Amino acid sequence: MTVFSKLTRFFAFGALAAATFSLTQDADARRMNIRLSTLAPKDSSFDKSLRKMGQEWKDQTRGQVNLIVFSGGVQGGETAMIDRMRVNQLQAALISGVGLSEIDPGVAGLQQIPMMFHTYEELEYVMEKLGPKLEERIKEKGFIVLSWVDSGWVKIFSKQELATPDDMKKGKLYTWAGDNRQTDLLKNMGFRPVPIDATEVTSSLQTGLVDIVPLPPFFALATQSYRPAPNMLDIRYTPIVGAIVVSEQAWSRISEEDQAVMLESAQRYGREMTLAGREENEEAIKVMKEKWGLKIRDADEAVTESWEKASEQAYSLIRDNTVPADIFDEVVRLLEEYRSQN
């Protein structure tokens, strides 16, 4: 074979390989892995719904979108999740209202005003009216809300039995690490807050770093936080609100056609998570009480009144501090509107 023939075959092979690589690269470029993280425990109703949603996304987008779910906080706390989304290490998350308020503090109006909401119906009314405004504010920060989720009420777990806010002031109270406004607020209210990451709640109870933790019951059961904190005050302290969010950078890479079907799917599974989560929360209380001896302090009229009074006294500190003034006022207005109609 002549040198010319060998060169001809070499360049022809190279051209074919380049064309093949180019086609593969184009195909891969259209495919997208969305890595989603959440504190929700593995095999919880949230985890299962997210995985079903991921399979539906894959089917509906003809394999172009692949959802990878990291449950149980294996990617760190919610602050870490948000930071990872900003640098594209993660593309999505199911996070609570506390984490969402780190993106935009307006979301704190749904979860960080104690004793404000009395029923699920009140919460849903406010979320429906206020949701679009919050979504727009979150989008301005580079994130897209695919679905809002709520899942019951935060209860107060403690090493020693407590009933009133004065009782809680005697102990070391867990608060969300990184939320300096909330920490300062609690100090001003006379509490002793200790900021720690949500993934370290159980170990912090075991070592005595904290001895009072407001938690969703399903989270207390999954992480076994109820063992070092075997008392629960059964009040509707705050609702557990969250959302499935995706970074705008990742979302913009998906076609409008696929965005539409993914959004519809996310909202449907978000509702599934809400209903299952509420039920799971109540079931967790039952399991911890009947199988593991959790001691429950019911909130009678006097106990409830003491918490409502203390909370109302704190509202002037919360407004325009933990919760932006315009959002706080809108929550109050919407609740008054709903209650007057019902």
N, C-alpha and C positions, 0 to 999 in steps of 0.2 A: 504494500500500500504506500502511495506517495505521501510526502509530507503535507502536500496540499489537501489530499483526501482526508488525512488524519485531522487536520485543522478544521476542515468542513464539518466532519462528524462531531468534533468537539464543540464547535459553536452551535450546531444544530441541537445537540443534546442540552447545551446550556440554555438555549432559547426555550426549549420544551420545558425544562425544569423551572425556569423563571416564570413561564406562563402558568404552570401548574401551581407554583407557590403563590402567584398573584391571585389565582382563583380561590385558593384555600384561604388566603389572607382576607379577601373580600367577604367570603362566607363567614369566617370567624368574626370579622368586624361587625357583622350584622347580629351575631349572637351576643348575649350579654348575661353575665353572672351578677345577680343582685345578692349581696351578702347582707343579711338582716340579723340584728342582735336584739335580745330582750332579756330582762331579768326574770320573766315568767319561767317557772320551773319546767324542766323537760318532762314530757308526758302529761302536763297540765292541759286543761281545755284550750288555753291560748296557744300552746305549742302545737297541739293537734290541728287546730283551725288554721294556723299559719302554714303548716305543711300541706294541708289540703288546698289552701289558696295557692301555694306554690305550684302544686301539680296542675291546677286549673290554669294558672298563668302559662305554664309550659305548653299545655295542650292548645289553649286558645291563641297563642302566638306562634304556633307551628314550630315549637322548639327554640324560638329566638330569644326567649327570656327564661333564665334558670334561677330559681330562688333557693338560696342556701341559708338555712336557719341555724343560728347559734343561740340556744336557750340557756337559762340558768345563770346568766351573767358571766359566761366564760370569756367574753370580750371586755370585761370590766364593768364598772358602774355606768350610769346613764350619762354622766359628764364625759367619760371616756368614749362612749358610743358616739356622742355628738362630735367630739373632736376627731374621731376616726372617720366620720362621714365627711367632715370638712376637707380632709386630705385624701378622700376616696379609698381608704382602707376598708370602710364599710359603705354601703350605699343606702341602707334603710334600717329602721329600728321600730320596734313597738315599745314606746316609752310612756311613763306616767306623766301626769300634769306637772309634777315637780321638775322632771327632766325637760319637759316642753317649755317650762317657764324660763329655762336657761337660754332657749332660743329666743323667746319673746315673753317678757314678764306678764303680759296680759292673760296668759293661760292660768296663772295663779288664781285668777278670779273664780275658776271652777273647782279648785281643789285645796286652796290654802286660806279659806275663810272658815274657821271652825264654827260648827252649829248653824251655818247659814241655810243649808238645804235640809228639808224635813222628809221629803219623799222622792222616789225615782221620777215621778211625774213632774215635779218642780224642776229637777235637774235636767230632764229631757227638754222641757220647754225652754229653759235658758240656753242650753247647748244649741238647740235648733235656731234660735234667734241670734245668738252671739257668735255661733260657729263661723259663718262666712267672714265676719270682720277679723276674727282671730286667724283664720286661714290666710287671709290677705297679708296680715302682718308677718306671719311665719314665712310666707313666700318671699317677702322682701328681704328676709334673712338667708334665703337660699335653700329652703326646704318646702316640700309639697306634702300637704295632709291628704292621705288617701282615705282614711276612715277614722272617725272618733269612736272611742270605746269607753265604757264604764263597767265596773264590776263589783258593786256593793259598797260597803262602808268600812272605813278605817276604824279599828277598835284599839283600845289601849291595853297593852300587855305589860305586866310588871312583876318584879320579884315579890314584893309585898302587896297585899290588897290595898287598893285605893278607891276612893269614891268621888272625891271633889278636886277641883283645881288646886286647893290648898294642900291636899295630900300629894299631888303631883309635884308641887314646888319643893318638897322635901327630898326628892330623888334626883338622880342624874338622868337627864332626858335625852334620848337619841334624836338627833336632827341630821338632815341631809348634808353631807360634806360638800363644800363649794358654794352653798347657799348662804352667803354672809348676811344678807338682809334678814332672812328668817332667823338666823342665830342671834343677831342683834335684837330683833323684835322680841324673841322669847326671853332674852335677858332683861329687857325693859319691862316685861310683864311679870318678872320675879321668878322665872324658872331658871334651871341650871342646865342649859343645853350643851351637849357634847357632839360636835360634828364628826361623823364617821361615814364611810362608804356603805351603801346598802348591802354589799356582798360580805360585810364584816359584822353584821348585826349580831348573829348568834355567838361568834367568838368574843365580841365585846361584852355581851351579857355574861358569858362564862367567866371572863377575867375580871368582871366588876367595873369595867370602864363605864358602862351604863347600866341602869336597872329599870328603866321605863322606856318602852318602845311603842309608838303608834304604828300599827301594821295592818295590812289586809290579812284576815284569818287564813286564807289559803296559802299565803306566803309564810306565815308563822308555822303552819303545819309542814309545808314542804321543806323548810330550812330547819325545822325542829327548834325554833326560837321559843316555843312554848315550854320547853323543858327547863331552861334556866329562868323563865318568866312564866310561872304557872297560874297567874291570875289574869283575868280579862274583865275590863269594865265594858259592859254592853251598851254603849251609846253610839249614836250616829254622828261621830266626830266630824268627819268630812267624807265626801264621796271619793271613790277611787276612779279617777278620770285619766284617760290616756289617748294615744292615737298611733296609727301606723303612718310613719313619715318616710319619705324618700328624698334624697338630695336632688335639688333641681338640676345639677350637673348630670346625674345619671338619668333622670326622667327625660331630659331633653334629647337623649340619644335614642329614645324609643319612638316609633312611628305613632302618629295621632290615632290611627286605627287600633293599634295594640294598647295605647294608653287608655282608650275608651273601655275596652273589655277588661283590662286590669283594674281600672277604677271601680267599675261595677262589681267585679268579683271581690275587691277589697272591702267595699261597703257592705256587701252581703255577709262576708265572713266576719267583719267587724261587729255586725249585729249579732251574729251567732256567738261571738266571744262575749259580748255584753250579757246576753241571756244566760249562757253557760257559766260565765264567771260569777254572776250574782248567785246562782244556785250552788256553785262550787264553794263560794265563800260561806254560805250557810251550812253546807255539808261539812266543811272543815271544822266549824265550831262544834258541831254534833260529835264528830269523830274525836276531837281533842278532849271533849268533856266525858264521853262515855267510855273511851278506850284508854285515855291517858290521864284522866283525873284533873283536867283543867277546871279551875274554880272560877265561876262566872258571877260577877256582881251585877245584878240587874239594875238598870237605871230607873228608879222610881221617880215620882213627880219632883221630890225635893232635890234629888241628884241632878236630874235633867235641868231643873231651874238654876241650880248653882253653875252649871256649865254654860247655859245660855246667858246668864248675867255676866259671867267673867268674859265670855266671848264678845258680847256687845260692848263691854268696857274697852276691849282691845281693838274694836273696829276703827277707831280714830287713829290708832297706831298702824294698823294694817293698810288703811287707805292711803294711797300715794307713797307707800313704802314697799311692802311686799307685793301689793297689787296696785297697778296704776289707777289714779283717781277716776279716769273716765270709764274704765272697765268695772271698777268697784261700784260706781254709781249706776251703771247700766245693769249689773247683776241685781242690785237692790230694786231698781225700777221694774225690771222684768218679773221678779218674784212678787212684787206688790200687784202687778198687772195680772199675773196668773192667779194669785190668791183671791183677788177681787172677783175673778170670773168663775172660781170654783169654790 
